[in-house]
Amino acid sequence: MKTITILALHLGYGGIEKYLASLCKMLDKDYKIKIISTYKTTEYPAFNFSDRVEIEYLINDKPRKEEMSEAFRFFQIKKGFNYLFRNIKMLKNKTKLNIEAIQKIDSDYIITTRDFHNKLVGKYAKEGIIKIASEHNHHNNNKKYINKVINSIKGFDYFILVSENLKKFYEEKINNVKCVWIPNVLDEINDKPLKNINHNLISIGRLSSEKGFDELIDVIGILRRDIKDIHLDLIGGGKLHKALQSKINNLNLNNNITMHGFKSKEAIDEIIRNDSLYVMTSHTESFGLVLVEAMSYGLPCIAFDSAEGAKDLIKQKELLITNRNKEEMANKIKELLDNKKEMLKIGEENYQNCQRYLLKNVKKDWIKLLEER
């Protein structure tokens, strides 16, 4: 049985970490897999891995950036400097321990998910190992970021991109590394699409600035002018929770927006079954797995077209709103909610289209790649 070593920064909550869990689920019956995680941020991995997957942590801790910032903010100077020196020591060990671990790898394949590991694998991994880098962020035409990514994968055999647009973009700029499109994966699909048509909307994601949830709150405010019972289920945790809740309070939208915080898959399933439309206001998305998951329930999806990943997934181009125009998004949502027949049609189209991303289908892409050499 061939062997795969995957290098991870941590196995806590995050899109990359969910991707790794799905990747292992696809491959752990056909390959012997080991994950080397730099940090142990939680007692157990946030996402499920089978007993067939070996996990090794290089550091049984994580940097304490938030604790350090809070200590300095409240003038706990000694405590703040303790965290600072601890974090500096950890960062130094981060590189040293990863180099040592990479030099010992004897697997058939190495898979990476971050440019930090890319650079080390390119420099320190043994010859003969097939090296596979993967990219999970959109470049947003940031030349510095693009050059950093390209420079980090020197010496690699394959570069995995999660969208067709990203593949086309990078293969025009990269020589000697084969760019391959393999999308993120949908673990399972509902037996049949939902038929709910009501005024309940849903959006899911980390409560951080790039998700644009502050603008989504404005969209709900606009919609309430004409649809008094409009309601948004906003699911996710993050540092902007207080700020977003304050904005909801100031706009008197407490009856129209429910902030659920982080929820389990089972809890999300229960909530989404009462919703009719998925709304994405992200400034950037490389793929947008939440869109595929919403489509698996037969929900129509609408997004700002600044989220590049949405362009690959949303086939109804009139539902990609240009220039982050909040009034236009609100009008399009109202138009959809007023047309039950169109909502059901789009929901059925989405349900059919999302099956391309089922685990069993994406697995074929990975097996084809791994058996290529």
Disulfide bonds with the S-S distance in Angstrom:
none
